[in-house]
């Protein structure tokens, strides 16, 4: 795969990852009511996300309510919120920076080395964005797992389990990490050759005279 094609594939993967992260941050299905246990209640399905909680009736009616207070939220929700916002901001700047640095764009064609460095910077931003999304989703999933399996008087079918937004978040982080890695492979060839040249032992020019 050529350098331009690799950059384009990485950019498209990272862009898809950023859009999936945006969808995961907005979706209210970060955790959903569990249907485990003997007495299954299917009349109402409860969903909770970072910004709102929803109740879905069996008739198809859905009612959602935004979280009232930021300070009253649990720590893992506030942390996941912050990480997702940081992830989206890093991904947004990565989109802009990568467009400038990609070989298929006309911006900065007179200096290909600097252009490649900009593409690498965009890849690093996408990598950081993917790591933030991965941390946010994994932290939330860990809390859901802990609450589900801990000893409690709450019946099994009244607990929560993983929602679809968590799987969307894991997929988005994988795409962002993949795209960022491909963009980071755009390191200027001139500098790579220079680094290899400096690592090679230089031949001795001294001559011995008898």
C-alpha positions in Angstrom: 0.0 0.0 0.0 1.5 3.4 -1.0 1.9 6.3 1.3 -1.0 8.3 -0.1 -3.4 5.3 0.0 -2.3 4.4 3.5 -2.9 7.9 4.7 -6.3 8.0 3.1 -7.3 4.6 4.6 -6.1 5.8 8.0 -8.0 9.1 7.7 -11.2 7.4 6.7 -10.9 4.8 9.6 -10.2 7.6 12.1 -13.0 9.7 10.8 -15.4 6.8 11.1 -14.1 6.2 14.6 -14.7 9.8 15.6 -18.3 9.7 14.2 -19.0 6.5 16.1 -17.6 8.1 19.3 -19.9 11.0 18.8 -22.8 8.6 18.5 -21.8 6.7 21.5 -21.5 9.8 23.6 -25.0 10.9 22.7 -26.8 7.6 22.9 -28.6 6.9 26.2 -27.9 3.1 26.1 -24.7 3.0 28.1 -26.5 0.6 30.5 -29.9 -1.0 30.2 -32.1 -3.0 32.5 -31.2 -6.6 32.8 -33.6 -9.4 31.8 -31.8 -12.1 33.8 -33.5 -14.0 36.5 -36.8 -15.9 36.8 -39.3 -13.1 37.1 -38.7 -11.2 33.9 -40.4 -7.8 33.6 -40.8 -6.7 30.0 -43.4 -3.9 30.3 -40.8 -1.2 30.8 -37.1 -1.1 29.7 -34.8 1.3 31.4 -31.8 2.9 29.7 -29.2 5.3 31.1 -26.5 7.2 29.4 -24.0 10.0 30.2 -26.6 12.8 29.7 -30.0 11.3 30.2 -32.1 8.3 31.3 -34.9 6.8 29.3 -37.8 4.5 29.9 -39.2 2.5 26.9 -42.7 1.2 27.2 -43.8 -2.1 25.6 -46.2 0.0 23.4 -43.2 1.8 21.8 -43.4 5.0 23.7 -40.1 6.3 25.0 -39.7 9.0 27.7 -36.3 10.5 28.4 -35.1 12.9 31.1 -31.9 14.8 31.3 -29.7 14.3 34.4 -30.7 17.1 36.7 -27.5 18.0 38.5 -23.9 17.5 37.4 -22.5 17.4 41.0 -25.1 14.8 42.1 -23.9 12.3 39.4 -21.6 9.4 40.3 -17.9 9.8 39.8 -17.6 7.3 37.0 -20.3 9.1 35.0 -18.6 12.5 35.4 -15.2 10.9 34.5 -16.6 9.2 31.4 -18.3 12.5 30.4 -15.0 14.4 30.6 -13.1 11.7 28.8 -15.6 11.6 25.9 -15.6 15.3 25.5 -11.8 15.4 25.4 -11.9 12.5 22.9 -14.3 14.3 20.6 -12.2 17.5 20.8 -9.0 15.7 20.1 -10.6 13.9 17.2 -12.0 17.1 15.8 -8.6 18.7 15.7 -7.1 15.5 14.3 -9.6 15.7 11.4 -8.5 19.2 10.6 -4.7 18.6 11.0 -4.8 15.4 9.1 -6.5 17.0 6.1 -3.7 19.6 5.9 -0.9 16.9 6.2 -2.2 14.3 3.8 -0.5 13.8 0.5 -3.8 13.9 -1.4 -4.5 17.5 -0.5 -3.0 20.6 -2.1 -2.1 22.4 1.1 1.7 22.8 1.7 2.8 20.8 -1.3 6.0 22.9 -1.5 7.4 21.3 1.7 6.6 17.6 1.8 8.6 17.0 4.9 6.6 19.4 7.0 3.4 18.1 5.4 4.3 14.6 6.5 5.0 15.8 10.0 1.6 17.4 10.1 0.0 14.1 9.1 1.8 12.4 11.9 0.6 15.0 14.3 -3.0 14.3 13.2 -2.4 10.6 13.7 -1.2 11.2 17.2 -4.3 13.2 18.0 -6.4 10.4 16.7 -4.5 7.9 18.9 -5.1 10.1 22.0 -8.8 10.4 21.0 -9.1 6.6 20.7 -7.4 6.1 24.1 -9.7 8.5 25.8 -12.8 6.8 24.3 -11.5 3.4 25.3 -10.8 4.6 28.9 -14.3 6.2 29.2 -16.2 3.1 27.9 -14.1 0.7 29.9 -14.4 2.6 33.1 -18.2 2.7 32.7 -18.4 -1.0 31.8 -16.3 -1.8 34.9 -18.7 0.0 37.2 -21.7 -1.7 35.5 -20.1 -5.1 36.0 -19.3 -4.3 39.7 -22.8 -3.3 40.4 -24.3 -6.3 38.7 -22.3 -9.0 40.5 -21.9 -7.4 44.0 -23.9 -8.8 46.9 -27.1 -6.8 47.1 -30.8 -7.2 47.9 -31.7 -5.8 44.5 -33.3 -8.6 42.4 -31.4 -9.8 39.4 -33.9 -8.5 36.9 -33.8 -5.0 38.4 -30.1 -4.6 37.8 -28.3 -3.1 34.8 -26.0 -4.6 32.2 -24.1 -3.4 29.2 -25.9 -1.2 26.7 -25.3 -0.9 23.0 -23.5 2.4 23.3 -20.6 0.6 25.1 -20.0 -1.6 22.1 -20.2 1.4 19.8 -17.6 3.1 21.9 -15.3 0.1 21.8 -15.6 -0.1 18.1 -15.0 3.6 17.7 -11.8 3.5 19.8 -10.5 0.6 17.7 -11.1 2.5 14.5 -9.5 5.7 15.9 -6.4 3.7 17.0 -6.1 2.0 13.7 -6.5 5.2 11.7 -4.1 7.1 13.9 -1.5 4.3 13.6 -1.7 4.4 9.8 -1.3 8.1 9.8 1.7 7.9 12.1 3.4 5.8 9.4 3.7 8.9 7.3 6.9 10.0 9.0 9.1 11.8 6.5 11.2 9.4 4.5 14.1 11.9 4.4 14.3 11.9 8.2 14.1 8.1 8.4 17.0 7.8 6.0 19.0 10.4 8.0 18.3 8.5 11.3 19.5 5.3 9.7 22.6 7.0 8.3 23.5 8.3 11.7 23.0 4.9 13.3 25.3 3.2 10.9 29.0 3.1 12.0 31.1 5.6 10.0 34.1 4.0 8.1 37.4 5.1 9.5 39.4 7.4 7.2 42.7 7.2 9.1 45.5 5.5 7.4 48.3 3.7 9.1 51.8 4.3 7.9 54.7 1.9 8.5 
